[in-house]
Amino acid sequence: MKNIPFLAIVASCALFFVACKKDKSPEELLTGTSCWKTVKIENRASATDAWVEETVEACSKDDCTGFTSDGKTSFDEGATKCDPGDPQSSSGTYTLSEDGKILTVTQDGFTLPFTIEELTADKLVITVSFLGDTRTTLEAN
């Protein structure tokens, strides 16, 4: 019976530390994994304004996109390339808006702003308007 107060104090302390855990910032979530892999691509149908899922080619499923805390991004084609003439890897830079809603990527002199719809430690959903609207879902690997 003497252990009950001690166990109550330990449980209270554990609950306090778990409850006070700081949420990660968007940049910490984005850079928290070394590899984001595409699992779903959708395009907005102009006639209905609905999102239509496209097939992710097998050669794209092993591609890896990474973001580092110093504003650099990397892209690796993985073991299977869709176009044998493409480089195995490339790099660029990125910026993340202060509110964590816009991810702007520059690669090979080309810049695209992506809207972040969802960002967790395991999932990144981005949309871009370039030759139509495209929504891409990536998962941490």
Disulfide bonds with the S-S distance in Angstrom:
Cys35-Cys64 2.18
Cys59-Cys82 1.86
